[in-house]
């Protein structure tokens, strides 16, 4: 486990915007996530997909940042989906009930196409 | 009159045939004016030596013409006939005869008789010489062994007869002299206020001289340690005492440290001795302090350093006989191997046993020990804590983390490295990591306000099938601490701030979490069983492979 600043990249696929998260999701990720979010919604995607496959350590501040994204998405009526979460962080998403408000998909295809369960 | 010439002591000894020591022979010469003739040496380059070596029989001294000081001496002594004694081609002596009593010349029969006598006497004489030589060598060896025994006795008499028994500490020592007995020594000195002085040293040279210097050093050091507190000052005093009487080309390397067993503080100074190693939770490190060996020159100062031996830490003091032991190819055991051994092995007596095993494997079991080997170990037991009358809790490690953003990673990684080997399953270890990270972050932010001069203390304890991680800040009962129960719907609705998940995560990640405050110290204790407790009713995911 090594400390790394998060970097983000935004891809558009099948009408969805995919934000690739590389590195730790903590307080230092705020600016990068904000930038990625603005870039993602600029094309008015049908959904924003968070790719956690290459994400590292996620702390409570990182959870708060994701809650912030979720609030912004709800305000715009854009669903958020996630994939690539490790079992440990999937458990955290469930404990915090983040999983009730964003869909957790097993892979990118299902996340982009919204084939998995939908948020309640 | 007979003389003998040894192969290594070319000497002719003129002696009267009528002395008490030499029985009169039939060929003995008549009485001479001198009862006893002074010994005559034949120098190695005297031509008489070569002449006698190659002579076929008795030599008429009077008619022999050589530019030889030895021949002149023989003539002056009245020697008439010289019969070479040759064994295996080597001139080992000369039978010298004065004039016959009848004053007649030696006849050819006389000469034949003397030649036969010389032929039989030479081997016997050679045997006698060899026996005498072996006896001399045996006496030399015996004297050497006696000296070694004296050196051993001196050294062993000045080594501690028993080691102290300290609550919470294990003290062990090993000393084995080489056959030729070097100058190693060690000592453990009881000091005022329950402190203990630890000494390990090495005198250059071997045998009795080294043992005597060792004894003197040990005595002066013991006396100085009782009167002086600082290890560096003690070594200064010892150096001043030793310098005036130190034999040429001799000196003493010595490490002296003082342990306070109640706190674990070990203050030390070093007079050019091999650096000790201390094993901590992070591996083994050298304890460095500068200083010249004792006895070389007066006016030396010795740097003092201090370390704290935490519960579970151990210290090894050693002599160069360990690291300088060679394998059959000439490669030394070396400092890196010893340092690695200290890091890998438990402390105390077991460390000594393991190092000795490694050393035997390195040198070969039958190899003769080259130098004295001395090791002294000092191991602090893992601390025991009271836990409401239940099983004792042992402290694995205690460390501090500076209060700075992102440093929770340091805490969780170190705790994970310590707890992982205890056998905690991976999903539970991941939860503990998250809880430690969140608790440290809360302590740095809400307790210490990210003040750089206020670190967060982290202590890891183990008991039976669980670990306890105590995270302490200096914020006391702070109103800044999280009290709100996070509700994601309220957060999404803007009724709660997005943050405030830390304590919630902590309580959901570990089996138990307890907060206590004492004065300024606020501690959050995280309790995590190594395996899922049977009474844990929370629903968790399966046994996943985490990334």
Interface residues (C-beta under 8 A of the other chain):
Chain A: X1 X3 X26 X27 X28 X57 X59 X60 X61 X63 X64 X65 X67 X68 X70 X71 X74 X86 X87 X88 X90 X91 X92 X95 X96 X97 X98 X100 X101
Chain B: X405 X406 X408 X409 X413 X416 X427 X430 X431 X434 X437 X438 X441 X486 X488 X489 X491 X492 X494 X497 X498 X499 X500 X501 X502 X504 X505 X508 X540 X541 X542 X544 X545 X546 X547
